[in-house]
Amino acid sequence: MKSVLALVVIVALSYSLMPSIAAQSQQPSPEGRRRVVLKVTPEYPEAAKRLKLGGTVKVIAVVGTDGKVKKVEPVGGSPLLMQAAEIAVAQWKYVPGGESQESVELHFNP
């Protein structure tokens, strides 16, 4: 009976820890973890200039083993600024290495 109870406890603990382990593996790496060798500055959208709209845009850059950005995923920020940020970050180059997810913040000032 004790061995069955111990097994139930071990299984319950392993299932309760699995979501946190999975979440950790899907988290983007902190900005600056993988060195950027080429940064393209985003173009400030005309509509945002006219509105004197500024702010921060956050994206996740999925970087391949060759250092090229394979995909840019929006996280947050003004929709007027997001497209400019995505276009710029898609052109960034990182140091070659394993595939990674890099968190990027771009600041737009009117």
Long-range contacts (C-beta under 8 A, 24 or more apart in sequence): 26-101, 27-101, 28-60, 28-101, 28-102, 28-103, 29-100, 29-101, 29-102, 29-103, 30-103, 31-102, 31-103, 31-104, 31-105, 33-100, 33-102, 34-63, 34-94, 34-95, 34-97, 34-100, 34-102, 35-94, 35-95, 36-92, 36-93, 36-94, 36-95, 37-67, 37-93, 37-94, 37-95, 38-91, 38-92, 38-93, 39-88, 39-92, 40-88, 40-89, 40-91, 40-92, 41-88, 42-81, 42-84, 42-85, 42-87, 42-88, 42-89, 42-106, 42-108, 43-84, 43-87, 43-88, 44-84, 44-108, 45-80, 45-81, 45-83, 45-84, 47-80, 48-78, 48-80, 48-81, 48-108, 48-110, 49-110, 51-80, 52-110, 53-78, 53-80, 53-81, 53-108, 53-110, 54-107, 54-108, 54-109, 54-110, 55-81, 55-107, 55-108, 56-105, 56-106, 56-107, 56-108, 57-81, 57-82, 57-84, 57-85, 57-105, 57-106, 57-108, 58-103, 58-104, 58-105, 58-106, 59-85, 59-86, 59-89, 59-103, 59-104, 59-106, 60-101, 60-102, 60-103, 60-104, 61-89, 61-90, 61-92, 61-94, 61-101, 61-102, 61-104, 62-99, 62-100, 62-101, 63-94, 63-99, 63-100, 63-101, 63-102, 64-99, 65-96, 65-97, 65-98, 65-99, 66-96, 67-93, 67-94, 67-95, 67-96, 67-97, 68-93, 68-94, 69-93, 69-94, 70-99, 75-103, 77-106, 78-108, 81-106, 81-108, 84-108
